[in-house]
Amino acid sequence: MIPLNDLKRSIASHEGLIIGELLSGVATSGSYILGEQVASFEKEFADFLGVGYVSAVASGTDALVIALRSLGVVSETKVALTPNAGGYSTTALLEIGARPVFVDCDQMGRMDPEKLSLALLQDPEIECVIATHLYGLNSHIEEVTSICKLQGVKLLEDCAQAAGAKINGKVLGSFGDVATFSFYPTKNLGAIGDAGAVATGSRELASTHSKLRQYGWSTRYEVELPYGRNSRMDEMQAAVLRHRLGFLDALNKRRRTIWGVYSSALSGSEIGIVGAESEEFVAHLAVLVVPETSRDRARVFLENSGVSTSIHYPVVDYKQLGWAGVLAGKCPVAESLASRIITIPLFPELADEEVEHVARCLTELRFEVSTIV
């Protein structure tokens, strides 16, 4: 069975020896939290993004909470976002007590700029927008940025799945007021545990991020800001991320190559695949879009053919059982996609033979789906 991901493969290669040496170096340094490795990663990642400041934190979710608070999001603040991105931003908003306002997406799962404009015009109380670059694909960020500036609302880019994506050389994460990143191990830029970051071009916001990640302290044991938390990246994660950052562009190129093979196999069929043949897409996931009512049978066919599958994500946020009575929304495109998407294997260490096998199965799936519809 070809797996959706296999983290052991990179560690089993020469990289495993390098990471072992890095971890050993951290262990013998006697500095484990917010030390030289973290400071160096913050500078190197800020340079990579083309922004002034990066604050390393403990997870992508912490990054979202800290970024939102720095933008002035508090209890009852209305924030616009899509409902189809796994619920991570919604989780952060509910922790703060903010009010999610769901905006529908396009057929690739990205926030629809026209629907965002309409939402902002209909509800002038919306103060912030979260644009999620879902699956590693640019979420119409240039249009969204223009809309937010026109309406005078803050913009947070959620780049958890899109590290390294670019528009004409400008890196995603450098468009909004702030950007957040997750370095969960399966991400394009992955650590070997939980880690995250907040990026910004604003010195003032960066100062707030640094304080909020460590109890709201201005100096040790002196609280300047409310709602601080313990969210500090450790030195081991920073050392690994510094190493892997140097290979990010090459690994993203490999991801796009694999995606291109899949896309070619599906050319002209009723099955779509989310993505684009450009640097605006870093192929975090390979997500198929199949016709209505055919997903279950399509998944069975792929699994029986030795291809693992999953769904990213099966339930829109406002239909989650645990949030019943808390959230409300009406996003028909997002709901339709949630019933039609299938995730198939895509990660840089896939062997060419595995990629070719998946592509053959996709070619066969075209005919399987045509007999269903």
Rosetta blueprint (number, residue, H / E / L):
1 M L
2 I E
3 P L
4 L L
5 N L
6 D L
7 L L
8 K H
9 R H
10 S H
11 I H
12 A H
13 S L
14 H H
15 E H
16 G H
17 L H
18 I H
19 I H
20 G H
21 E H
22 L H
23 L H
24 S H
25 G H
26 V H
27 A H
28 T H
29 S H
30 G L
31 S L
32 Y L
33 I E
34 L L
35 G L
36 E H
37 Q H
38 V H
39 A H
40 S H
41 F H
42 E H
43 K H
44 E H
45 F H
46 A H
47 D H
48 F H
49 L H
50 G L
51 V L
52 G L
53 Y E
54 V E
55 S E
56 A E
57 V E
58 A L
59 S L
60 G H
61 T H
62 D H
63 A H
64 L H
65 V H
66 I H
67 A H
68 L H
69 R H
70 S H
71 L L
72 G L
73 V L
74 V L
75 S L
76 E L
77 T L
78 K E
79 V E
80 A E
81 L E
82 T L
83 P L
84 N L
85 A L
86 G L
87 G L
88 Y H
89 S H
90 T H
91 T H
92 A H
93 L H
94 L H
95 E H
96 I H
97 G L
98 A L
99 R E
100 P E
101 V E
102 F E
103 V L
104 D L
105 C E
106 D L
107 Q L
108 M L
109 G L
110 R L
111 M E
112 D L
113 P H
114 E H
115 K H
116 L H
117 S H
118 L H
119 A H
120 L H
121 L H
122 Q H
123 D L
124 P L
125 E L
126 I E
127 E E
128 C E
129 V E
130 I E
131 A E
132 T E
133 H L
134 L H
135 Y H
136 G H
137 L E
138 N L
139 S L
140 H L
141 I H
142 E H
143 E H
144 V H
145 T H
146 S H
147 I H
148 C H
149 K H
150 L H
151 Q H
152 G L
153 V L
154 K E
155 L E
156 L E
157 E E
158 D E
159 C L
160 A L
161 Q L
162 A L
163 A L
164 G L
165 A L
166 K E
167 I E
168 N L
169 G L
170 K E
171 V E
172 L L
173 G L
174 S L
175 F L
176 G L
177 D L
178 V E
179 A E
180 T E
181 F E
182 S E
183 F L
184 Y L
185 P L
186 T L
187 K L
188 N L
189 L L
190 G L
191 A L
192 I L
193 G L
194 D L
195 A L
196 G E
197 A E
198 V E
199 A E
200 T E
201 G L
202 S L
203 R H
204 E H
205 L H
206 A H
207 S H
208 T H
209 H H
210 S H
211 K H
212 L H
213 R L
214 Q E
215 Y L
216 G L
217 W E
218 S E
219 T E
220 R L
221 Y L
222 E E
223 V E
224 E L
225 L L
226 P L
227 Y L
228 G L
229 R L
230 N E
231 S L
232 R L
233 M L
234 D E
235 E H
236 M H
237 Q H
238 A H
239 A H
240 V H
241 L H
242 R H
243 H H
244 R H
245 L H
246 G L
247 F L
248 L H
249 D H
250 A H
251 L H
252 N H
253 K H
254 R H
255 R H
256 R H
257 T H
258 I H
259 W H
260 G H
261 V H
262 Y H
263 S H
264 S H
265 A H
266 L H
267 S L
268 G L
269 S L
270 E L
271 I L
272 G E
273 I E
274 V L
275 G L
276 A L
277 E L
278 S L
279 E L
280 E L
281 F E
282 V L
283 A L
284 H L
285 L L
286 A E
287 V E
288 L E
289 V E
290 V L
291 P L
292 E L
293 T L
294 S L
295 R H
296 D H
297 R H
298 A H
299 R H
300 V H
301 F H
302 L H
303 E H
304 N H
305 S L
306 G L
307 V E
308 S L
309 T L
310 S E
311 I L
312 H L
313 Y L
314 P L
315 V L
316 V L
317 D H
318 Y H
319 K H
320 Q L
321 L H
322 G H
323 W H
324 A L
325 G L
326 V L
327 L L
328 A L
329 G L
330 K L
331 C L
332 P H
333 V H
334 A H
335 E H
336 S H
337 L H
338 A H
339 S L
340 R L
341 I E
342 I E
343 T E
344 I E
345 P L
346 L L
347 F L
348 P L
349 E L
350 L L
351 A L
352 D H
353 E H
354 E H
355 V H
356 E H
357 H H
358 V H
359 A H
360 R H
361 C H
362 L H
363 T H
364 E H
365 L H
366 R H
367 F H
368 E H
369 V H
370 S H
371 T H
372 I H
373 V L
